[in-house]
């Protein structure tokens, strides 16, 4: 039913009911080299996210752990940390490890490979006709970015390809948000609210959108919101994110579902990040998009100022839709001072991703964790 280059492979196992299974495998040796514990969890999280993006519920895990010689204390430490990270992640997500294998002594002379835990996640979908592809195949869809984007470039594809550099720390793992993202992706697929979904990983947002556009033969033009650094917005590899295409007829239902699931105790609050209106079209006819943002809600976090939109119908100031609904908390509020920029990861030759000084972060659009 689904195969490469989809986020997960999927097959139907019951022709009468449409029951199917989906499988995705992921691993990133660059992340594990920088932090074996986090690298293993990032591989698990990405495979988990890919299965959910296809519309299936992630249920179980298998793995293939690839390392150098365990006689080297440094390699043995990498192996111990990766297995510990994978075990902790599976316990947190509730996904048992059904089996796997270990491959050691992968090295040339005294030079070992990057520690590379590869994780496979299996999921179940009740009806394969509800599967979600990655392709933006319909015109006039609305694109939503789900998740928080931070300045995270350690081990990224950009730092490797452009600067041949490996340093810094890998993206932060938040398994609570991974579970919440999976719930939204699976529910949206099951209820017909999502036409396409693609997880964000190597290359960031711009890579994911390009792949979905090429797969579906449609285009989307993204306008970077004011106050957000364009480079971070497009190329950050922050985990726990996905881009989805929602039909206009399902816009209200989808935003209501995200708003309802966002009302959780602090620490597991969901942020839908930035939203674009995108008229997908043929590759030769690019369409306009306009950024929109979400505002804080006291119901989601006691520390966040309350902003409620009441009434129905048309748009409200700031691009907020009508209706009484829970909106998304933000770390900063209008009128508060902008937060300081964090330093970029070290780059070969001292290069910066963009020339000159960066613009200050817009306080109303700081998308850090609540």
N, C-alpha and C positions, 0 to 999 in steps of 0.2 A: 504493500500500500504506500509506503514511503521508503526512499533510499537516498543515498548521497546525491546532491549536496544538502539534503534536509538536515535539520538539527538532530533527528533520531531516525533509526530504521524502524519500520513498523510492518507487521504481518498480521493477517486475519487468521485466527485459529478456530473459529466457529462460524461457518457460513450461514447458519440459521439466525443466530443472535447478533452477529457482527462483532463479537468479542475479539479483541486483538491484544498483542503485546508490542511494546516498543523498547528499543535498546539504544543506548548512547555510550560511547567510550571517549574519555578525555584524559589528557595529561600534559604537563608543561614543565620540562626539565629546567627552564630558566628560573621559574618561581621556586622550585624545590632546591635549586642550588643556593638561592639567597636565604631560604628558610624552609628546611625539609618539613617541619611540622605544618606550617601554613600552606606550603606547596601541595602536600597531600590533601589537605582540606579543600584547597581551591580546585583540584582535579575532581574531587567528589562533588563539590558544589556545582561545577560546570556541567558534569554529566547529569546530575539531578535536575538542573535547570533545563537542559536540552530535552530530556524526556518530558518534563512538564510543558515545555513550549510546543511539543507535538500534540498535546491534549491528553496524554496518559498520566496516570497517578504513579509516581516513583515508589517502588516497593522493596527492592532488594539490590545487593551490590556484589560484584565480583571484582578481582583486581589482578594486576600483573606488575610486580615490583621489580624494577630494573636498577641495579647498582653495580659498583665496582667490587673490588676484593674486600671481603669482610675482615681480612687479616690486617688491613689498614685501619687504625683506630678512628681516623676521620670519617672513613666510609661507613664503618660500623655505627658511628654516632648518627650519621645521616639516615641509615636504615632504621635505627631505633626511633629516631624522632618522627620519621615518616609513618611508621606503623602506629606509633602512639597518636599522631594527628588523625590518621584514618580511623582508628578505633574510636577516638573521642567524637569525631564528626558523625560516624554512623550511629553511635548511641544518641547523639543530639537529634538527628533527623529521623531516628526510628527505622533505619534501613539495615537489616541484618546482612552480614557477609556470608554468602552461600558457598563460596569457594574462591580459588585463585591460585597463583603460582608466584614463585620468586626466581629471578634470574640474576646470578651473581658473577663476579669476575669479568664484568664487561669493561675492559680497559685495554689500552695499548701500552705495553711496558708498565711504567709506574703512573700513567695518566688515566684516571678513571673517567667514565662518562659522567655527565650530570646525573644526579639522582633523579630517576624518572618513574614515579608511581603512576601507573595508568589504571584508571578506575572505570568500570562498566556499571551502569545502573539500568535495571530492568523495571518497566512500568506496565500497567494494565489499562486498557481503554475499553469502555463498555460497548462502544459502537464506532467502528473504524470510519464510518461515513462522517463522523464529527471530528476527524483528525484535522490538525492545523498545519498547513505548509508554511514555508518561509517566504514564498513569493508574494510580492505586491501585484496581484493579477487583475484587480478591479479598479476602475477609475473613480475618483471622488472619495476615496477613503480618508479617514482621519488617523493620523499617526500619533501614538503616545509613547513616550519614553518612561518606563517604569523603573524606579530605583534612584539611588543617590550617586551623583558623579563628583568625584574628588580628584585632586591632583596626585594621581598614582601612576607613575611611569617606570618604577623599578621592575626590571625583567620584561618590559613591554616590547612589542614588535617594533615600535618606532625606535626605541633606543638601540635595538639590535641591528635593524636594517639601515638606519640613517647614520648611527654613530659607532656601530660595532662595539657596543658598551654593555656590560652586565654589572650592575651595582645597585645599591640602595635596598629597599625592602619591597616585597611583593604586595599586591593589593590586600587590603584588610578583608578578612572573612567574617561575615555576619550570618550565621546559620539560621537565626530566627527570621531574618528577612528573606532568606532563600526559601524557607517553608511558606512564608506569606506570599511571596511572588509565585510559587508553584500553585498555591490555592487559587490565586486570581487567574493564572493562565489556564488551569484545568477547568475552573468554573466558567470562564469566558468561552472556552471551546465547547464545553458540553451544552451551554445554553445558547449557542449561536451568536454570541456577541463579538467574536474575533474572527476575522477572515484570514489573517496571517500573523505569525509571531516568529521572532528571531532573537536568540540570546546574544548578549554583547560579551565578547571575550577578546581574542587577539585583534589588535587594530582599533578597538573601540567602536564608537557609534558610527563613524563614517564607513568603516569596513562592513558593519552589519547592514546598514542601509543600502550600500552599493550592491552587496550580495543579493538582497531581497529584490532590488530593482532589476538587476540583471536576470534573476531567476524568473521574474514575472513579465519581463518585457515592458515595464512601466517605469516612469521616473518620479522623483520627489525632490523638491527644492526645499532645503532647510535654511531658515533664517536664524542666526545665532541671537538669542535674547540680549538686550542691552544690559551691560554690567557683568556679563559672563565672559570669561576668557575663551575665545574661540578655539584655541588649540586644546585646552583642557576639555572643553565641551565635545570636541570631535574625536580626540585620540586617547583620552584617558581609558584605562582598562580596569576601572573599578568593578568589583564583582557584584553579583546580585541585581543585574539589570537585564531588561529585555525591551525591544521595540515591538509594538503591536499595531496592526491596522484594523480599525473599527469602522464598520459601515455607518453612514450618517444616521440611518434609522435606528441604530443601537447605541448612539452616543449617550443618551440620558441613562439608559439602563447600565451601561458600562461604568460611567462616572459615579452613579449611585452605588454600584457594587464596590468600587474602589473606596469610596468614601465610607461606606459601612464597615469595611474590613480595616480601614485605617484607625477606627476608634478602639484602640487597644491600650493597655497600660504602657507608660513610658518605658522605653527599652525595646519594644517590639512594634513601634508605630511605623506604619507604612507610608512612604512618600512616593507619589506618582511623578515627581520631578517636573520636567518641562513638557509641554504639549504643543504639537504643531497641527495646524490645519493644512492638510496637504491634498491637493487635487492630483492624484496619480494620473498620468497620461502617457501617451506614446513617447518613446525616447526623444523624438524630435520636437515635442511640445511640452516644455517644462512649465509647471504651474506655480502660482504664488503660494506662500505659506506665511502664517503669522504666529509668533510665539505667544503663549499664554502661561500664566503662573497660578499657583494655588496659594491661598493665604492661611494664616494660622487658625486653629480652633481650640478653645479651652477644653472641649470635650475630649480631645486627644491627649493633651498634656496640661497639667495644672499650671505649669510655669508659662505657657504660651498665651498671649493675649487672645481674646475671643473675637472672631470675625464670622458673622453668620449672614448668609444671603437669604432673604425671605421673598416669598412671592413667586409666581411662575412667569413663564413667557420668555421674553427676549433677553439679550445680554445685559450685564450690569457693568458699571465702571470697572476698569482694570481687566476686562475680558472674562469676568466670571460669569458662568451660566446662571440662569434663573433657577428658582426652587430652593426649598429649605433643606440643606444637606450639610453633612460634616465635611469640612474642607481640610486640607493637609497642613500639618504644623511645619513651621520653618524655624531655624535656629535664631535668626535675627529678624527684627521687625522694622518697618519703616520708621525712620527717625533715629535709629540707634547707629552708633559709629561703625563703619566697615571694619571687618576683622583683618588682621595682618595676613600677608601672603606667606605661605610656607615655602621654604627653599625647595628648589627643584632637585631631583636626584643628580649626582655628579655625572658629568658628560665628558667624553674624551675631548681633550683640547679646550675644555672650559666653554664649549658652545652652549647656547641657550636655544630653546625651541622656537622662540620668536625674538626678533630684534628689539632692543630698547627696553624701557621699563614697562611693566604690566599695568593695566588699569586697575584701580582698587575694586575689590569685590562689592557688588551691589548688595546692601544689607537685606533687602527684601527677597533676594534670590539666592542666598547662601544655602546650599542644599546639603549641608553636613547632617550627621545623625541628630535626631531630636534629643 
